[in-house]
């Protein structure tokens, strides 16, 4: 199974990114988490992205706040899919991060989830890897069925409470 790289621009992003890591672990997907800054360590960002495919990665998740250029910088140096997690910042509640990620120029796509949407980034990465991994595809199907069952149970409880 291909690994997922989970890169964050700062260690302060870890409380959000942890939800992504937890979901990858739940699916049994190997991952590597790193702090790499698009602005403070651009050479490391280039090196990591340029070598990611050869190092066994299938998807890269990049979490960043404020200017949030990490996903775009990573995407510029790889052909692997890059998923951006815009991190809520104190300045504009994460809108700045979201816009930085979704407004990429043609040819450098960064699939972007909701602000602080770390769990969905992991699920999207799993769906990408599952295209060539039948066991993971089954895990995703079970995950969706469990979500459905949870909503059905909540509806039944609501109906019982409302009479």
C-alpha atoms as one frame of an Amber mdcrd trajectory, in Angstrom:
protein
   0.000   0.000   0.000   1.228   3.487  -0.832   2.005   5.793   2.087   0.402
   9.176   2.704   2.591  12.144   3.522   1.037  14.520   6.037   2.929  17.775
   5.963   2.137  20.766   8.122   3.599  24.220   7.824   3.994  24.539  11.593
   3.792  22.292  14.623   0.954  24.530  15.803  -1.167  22.831  13.094  -0.890
  19.446  14.835  -4.123  19.662  16.889  -6.089  19.886  13.624  -3.840  17.516
  11.654  -4.159  14.865  14.394  -7.707  14.150  13.154  -6.238  13.336   9.749
  -3.588  11.068  11.235  -6.155   9.297  13.418  -8.332   8.580  10.370  -5.377
   7.254   8.365  -4.501   4.956  11.268  -8.131   3.764  11.483  -7.949   2.754
   7.808  -4.549   1.108   8.312  -2.825   3.466   5.902   0.890   4.005   6.513
   1.833   7.660   6.806   4.710   9.946   7.549   4.112  13.305   9.251   6.514
  16.211   8.850   6.792  19.934   9.577   7.988  21.630   6.404   7.428  25.306
   5.727   6.891  26.642   2.217   8.496  29.914   3.301  11.036  28.997   5.967
  12.298  25.710   4.491  11.586  25.935   0.750  14.516  23.689  -0.196  13.210
  20.939   2.085   9.721  21.341   0.581  11.140  20.982  -2.924  13.289  17.990
  -1.953  10.455  16.193  -0.163   7.954  16.722  -2.988  10.433  15.895  -5.744
  11.297  12.570  -4.107   7.904  11.637  -2.642   6.876   9.255  -5.420  10.214
   7.406  -5.294   9.898   7.224  -1.500   6.648   5.247  -1.693   4.061   7.965
  -1.236   0.804   7.935  -3.181  -0.810  11.110  -1.859   0.459  14.194  -0.062
  -1.691  16.099   2.418  -0.500  19.634   3.142  -1.934  21.589   6.073  -1.189
  25.284   6.377  -2.655  28.480   7.726  -2.535  32.151   6.816  -0.772  32.491
   3.431  -1.065  28.685   3.116   1.290  28.239   0.173   2.532  24.824   1.296
   0.145  22.752  -0.820   0.902  24.764  -3.942   4.648  24.614  -3.453   4.464
  20.854  -2.903   2.200  20.419  -5.958   4.663  22.358  -8.115   7.332  19.702
  -7.532   5.331  16.456  -7.846   2.794  14.682  -9.998   1.236  13.023  -6.950
  -2.186  14.241  -5.832  -1.942  16.967  -3.206  -4.768  17.606  -0.761  -4.787
  20.893   1.125  -6.132  21.411   4.625  -6.644  25.124   5.239  -6.019  25.806
   8.921  -8.172  28.318  10.761  -5.995  31.273  11.643  -6.516  34.133  14.033
  -6.506  36.678  11.230  -9.455  35.733   9.005 -10.789  32.535  10.612  -9.090
  30.468   7.903 -10.679  32.162   4.897  -7.234  33.448   3.902  -5.890  29.899
   4.044  -8.802  28.491   2.072  -8.502  31.065  -0.689  -4.735  30.572  -0.908
  -5.286  26.871  -1.552  -8.225  26.919  -3.950  -6.950  29.765  -6.142  -4.137
  27.749  -7.716  -2.995  28.530 -11.260  -3.786  26.103 -14.073  -1.561  23.028
 -14.070  -0.863  23.037 -10.321  -3.995  21.573  -8.684  -4.440  21.275  -4.942
  -7.616  19.435  -3.939  -8.828  21.352  -0.914 -11.094  20.314   1.943 -12.966
  22.564   4.368 -11.215  24.809   6.850  -9.836  22.446   9.523 -11.299  19.536
   7.500  -8.522  17.117   8.406 -10.689  13.998   8.634 -12.025  14.550   5.110
  -8.475  14.989   3.812  -7.630  11.529   5.158 -10.805  10.022   3.696 -10.106
  11.592   0.297  -6.536  10.273   0.381  -7.886   6.825   1.271 -10.303   6.949
  -1.645  -7.436   7.805  -4.005  -5.272   4.946  -2.733  -8.264   2.568  -2.772
  -8.435   2.900  -6.556  -5.635   0.322  -6.638  -6.160  -1.395  -3.266  -9.221
  -3.647  -2.945  -8.794  -4.185   0.811  -8.813  -0.456   1.460 -11.830  -0.060
  -0.824 -13.704  -2.553   1.399 -12.705  -0.620   4.522 -14.106   2.548   2.952
 -17.367   0.784   2.093 -17.687  -0.402   5.700 -16.885   3.108   6.936 -19.744
   4.549   4.842 -22.142   1.849   6.048 -21.200   2.589   9.672 -21.867   6.293
   9.108 -25.244   5.442   7.587 -26.146   3.176  10.507 -25.193   5.938  12.936
 -27.514   8.441  11.254 -30.353   5.898  11.077 -29.944   5.221  14.815 -29.994
   8.949  15.598 -33.142   9.381  13.516 -34.836   6.464  15.294 -33.938   8.021
  18.651 -35.291  11.386  17.545 -38.529   9.819  16.307 -38.947   7.992  19.630
 -38.351  11.210  21.607 -40.810  13.194  19.519 -43.428  10.513  19.787
